[in-house]
Amino acid sequence: MSAGREAAPGDRDRARVLIVGCGAIGGIYAARLARVADVCVLDVWREHVETIRARGLRLVVRTEDVAETLTAYPSAAAEPAALPPGPWSHALVAVKGPETRAALRGLASRLGGAIVLTIQNGLGNAETIAAACDAPVCQGVTMNAGEAAGPGEILQTEIGRTWLGPHRASLEEARAWGALLRRAGMAADVLEDPRGAVWAKLIFNSAVNPLPVLTGLRLSEVYADPHTYALLRTLVEEGTAVAAALGISLPHDPMAVIDAHRALGSAHAHVGSMKQDIDRGRPTEIETLTGAIVAAADRAGVPAPALRTVYRLVKAIEARRATSAGAPVPP
């Protein structure tokens, strides 16, 4: 059954999923969830939306172990007013962290009855969503990764797990999201307290994502170079110290993930989302990633000199790009 068709009596328990943001991560989830649910994507990139409407959403998977192409046919809209009628049983927020508030404008009244899940990188996203609507909110992180290859096409370069749990929701509501993801063939773990998983991914991203921006190296080259690898270790150590000061227990060591990626060598093809944003002249997530850890370090009285330096350098590059493009410089 294609998304948007009126449900037949036997389909009445079929999930209806709204995905807010159909970039790399939103597109990966949309293509996979469309196999087991009625999916609608909401994205401001109109050419992307029009291509999905005309030809479907193409997910090209190219990892060290998997090479396949999936085509899904979700419904698609470029603004809330164009969405098909609800209600939605599930909603996934997958826009960049700084875009969360804007992406939810006009959506609060459409989310009644939905369990909202954020898998965005960084801190503050769940709080922003909870302030914008009355729906139950879950938060989590994912190790799936990729990039938007063009209108209607997503390239997935990493297949990974999703960890999620309640923010302003019940554990059963979080489990409903986990069950749906597993039905779609995605690995998902439901946690009573997802903050440790959120911080583990935060520390990983805050260390890894800025370095291709600062060095011009691909991620595989960042991992391989002994100097940038040593800096990665320092950044992770500082972030881990901040988490410990806040009483947050990490479920795994972010350096173990970095070392697993490093072991892949040149087979690790992911570019890094922050470098993609800089190359395309878009604002990065540095404020909700590295900047968020620096702010938490200051509140906790924990020194974070390497994280602060990396944060300031990326902000300088953002400002230079924004000035050259004639765009306002973010604060």
FENURLIN-V797732 format. One record per backbone hydrogen bond with DSSP energy under -0.5 kcal/mol. CO is the residue of the C=O (numbers start at 0). NH is the residue of the N-H. Records with the same first field share a line. If there is no record, write none. Layout:
CO: NH + NH
//
This chain:
1: 4
7: 10
8: 11
10: 13
14: 16 + 37
15: 88 + 89
16: 18 + 39
17: 19 + 91
18: 20 + 41
19: 93
22: 26
23: 27
24: 28
25: 29
26: 30
27: 31
28: 32
29: 33
31: 34
32: 35 + 36
36: 38
37: 16
38: 74
39: 18
40: 76
41: 20
43: 45
44: 48
45: 49
46: 50
47: 51
48: 52
49: 53
50: 54 + 55
51: 55
55: 57
56: 58 + 71
57: 59 + 153
58: 60 + 69
59: 61 + 155
60: 67
65: 62
67: 60
69: 58
71: 56
72: 2
74: 40
76: 42
78: 81
79: 82
88: 114
89: 17
90: 116
91: 19 + 93
92: 118
95: 98
96: 99
98: 102
99: 103
101: 104
103: 106 + 107
106: 109 + 110
107: 110
110: 113
113: 115 + 135
114: 90
115: 137
116: 92
117: 139
123: 127
124: 128
125: 129
126: 130
127: 131
128: 131 + 132
135: 115
136: 166 + 167
137: 117
138: 164
140: 162
144: 156 + 157
146: 148 + 154
149: 152
151: 57
152: 148 + 149
153: 59 + 155
154: 146 + 156
155: 61
157: 144 + 159
160: 142
161: 188
162: 140
163: 190
164: 138
167: 136
169: 173
170: 174
171: 175
172: 176
173: 177
174: 178
175: 179
176: 180
177: 181
178: 182
179: 183
180: 185
181: 184
186: 161
188: 163
190: 165
192: 195
193: 197
194: 198
195: 199
196: 200
197: 201
198: 202
199: 203
200: 204
201: 205
202: 206
203: 207
204: 208
206: 210
207: 210 + 211
208: 212
209: 213
210: 214
211: 215
217: 221
218: 222
219: 223
220: 224
224: 228
225: 229
226: 230
227: 231
228: 232
229: 233
230: 234
231: 235
232: 236
233: 237
234: 238
235: 239
236: 240
237: 241
238: 242
239: 243
240: 244
241: 245
242: 247
243: 246
246: 248
247: 249
251: 253
252: 255 + 256
253: 257
254: 258
255: 259
256: 260
257: 261
258: 262
259: 263
260: 263
261: 264
263: 266
264: 267
266: 268
269: 218
271: 275
272: 276
273: 277
274: 278
275: 279
276: 281
277: 280
284: 287 + 288
285: 290
287: 122
288: 292
289: 293
290: 294
291: 295
292: 296
293: 297
294: 298
295: 299
296: 300 + 301
303: 307
304: 308
305: 309
306: 310
307: 311
308: 312
309: 313
310: 314
311: 315
312: 316
313: 317
314: 318
315: 319
316: 320
317: 321
318: 322
319: 323
320: 324
321: 325 + 326
322: 325
//
